[in-house]
Amino acid sequence: QVQLVESGGGLVQAGGSLRLSCAASGRTFSRYAMGWFRQAPGKEREFVAAINWRDESTYYADSVKGRFTISRDNAKNTVYLQMNSLKPEDTAVYYCAADKVVLMTPTWRYWGQGTQVTVAS
């Protein structure tokens, strides 16, 4: 079993930046792909970004490409999501996820509790 805990959410002005962190425990962190999803009220959970455990290749949704960066620090069992040039439409609860493979659908095995990101207009 893998436990995931997100942090770093909060309120930020449009155009600003925010960095989310996800601390993992319970398994060998480096053997899992890590991803970020988000869900706004009344909408389905959607893929944001992911990083592969094997070759550390990265994947991004078109809506965040060029603005968000996913990275991981295996020594600290932590994955990050650096969010720049934030827009009001980025407002959502952001969830950290872990699985053996990268999928761009919200069907991953392990999930964190989520952290709220609010971008003021």
Buried (B, 14 or more C-beta within 10 A) or exposed (E): EBEBBBBBBEEBEBEEEBBBBBBBEEBEBBEBBBBBBBBEEEEEBBBBBBBBBEEEEBBBBEBBEEBBBBBBEBEEBBBBBBBBEBBEEBBBBBBBBBBEEBBBEBEBEBBBEBBEBBBEE
